[in-house]
Amino acid sequence: MFAKSLESFGDRTALIAEDGQSLAYSELAARADGLFTEATFAPRQLLALECENSVDSVLAYLGALRNDFPVLLVDGQLDAALRERLYSHFSVSCVRRAGEWKTLGHATPVVHPDVAILLSTSGSTGSPKLVKLTAGSLDANARSIAQYLELDEHERPITTLPMHYSYGLSVLNSHLSVGATIVLTGQPVTARKFWDMFREHEATSLAGVPTIYTMLKQLRFERMNLPSLRTMTQAGGRLAPETIRWYAELAASREQRFFVMYGQTEATARMSYVPAHRALEKSGSIGISIPGGCFDLVGEDGRPVDTAGETGELRYRGPNVMMGYAACAADLADADGQGGVLLTGDLARRDDDGYYHIVGRLKRFIKVFGNRVGLDEVEAQLREDGYDVAVTGRDDLMVVAWLGEGNDTGALGSHISAKYRLHLSAIRVYAVDKFPLSTSGKVQYAELLKTLCP
């Protein structure tokens, strides 16, 4: 497991932080272990880590893996009430917050011995539904990513994504597995300091969700002088095919590589990629399965869909698949219920070359600025706040219908923006006099979205 073999890279530089400090791999391992020898924990005690892209967060994460403590990774900026509710729901007894261990007082639940990391299915809402990942799944995905991206110890990725997010975490894991040097920052790509760090430390790669690449294009990315940049990777939602082509052409003109990828938290991070040399030809595709994994399609009757061009639910098999979900503390003790198989909830088709294309979704979630948001959870939480709403949407747009003419939609939009830390541009709130209902009385979300945002 990569976290337990950090010492093998000796004096190679592992991290370079914003304040200029750097840590060698040997020091990284020693300090990670030190966070756990300085505190007293019961064996397999459930911990939480309020994550930032900081040295302390990386140390605590690696220390938990190295010392076999199950740890829930939480957005350090998550609404405080949502955080506390999450800790109470899963009986988290201790949390790493702002560089210190804080005792919460909850009784420690029984956690299955294979559980290493817990990630929320919707980090921005503090979803009380966690994905259970093993050390083996983290390691398998890290090494698979390193293989298809051809990573080695000479890489210097700069962090553009939070480490509590599976994509951001996979960047950390895959590069640590090969002894690379990570330029660690929490600065956004819009900040001058980010690019100053990029140039000063000669970063070789950056990773981004669709909104990051859209934003970079608006910032005239093609005019930036970045001689050390060799690789760009994109995942976290659908990037427009024309934007993919723009980046693929730019990368080719600079002898760089641009990879489009697809993944889910339930598969640790990534399940597929489009080889850089086919990015132009296959723009709009999620590509082929990663090394060690495989895809197929399943029809409504559960039978395989073998004909090219036909649609079915995308199914994935691989060692990076989760053990299953935990909806409550008791579920943490359950053994693997997946057997390495994941029904993704995405509808897809396979072309004649064996490349897969997502055409729709079965589940009620969207991705907003690369973060998966559970619409049912948002709706339930807003109703708890006293709003009679129905929540729908599509990627990068949450649509909220609020029952009652004359409601202050602007105020509710601001409330949602603050609660989930979403930019107002990604939220639309409408006052309605009724919700479209089926004959069984259920809200027809597709009809609602079509009516409000045709």
Secondary structure, 3 states (H helix, E strand, C coil): CHHHHHHHHCCCEEEECCCCCEEEHHHHHHHHHHHHHCCCCCCCCCEEEEECCCHHHHHHHHHHHHCCCCEEEEECCCCHHHHHHHHHHCCCCEEEECCEEEECCCCCCCCCCCEEEEEECCCCCCCCCEEEEEHHHHHHHHHHHHHHCCCCCCCCEECCCCCCCHHHHHHHHHHHCCCCCEECCCCCCCCHHHHHHHHHCCCCEEEECHHHHHHHHHCCHHHCCCCCCCEEEECCCCCCHHHHHHHHHHHHHCCCEEEEEEECHHHCCEEEEECHHHCCCCCCCCEEECCCCEEEEECCCCCECCCCCCEEEEEEECCCCCCEEECCHHHHHCCCCCCCEEEEEEEEEECCCCCEEEEEECCCEEEECCEEEEHHHHHHHHHHCCCCEEEEEECCEEEEEEECCCCCHHHHHHHHHHHHCCCHHHEEEEEECCCCECCCCCECHHHHHHHHCC
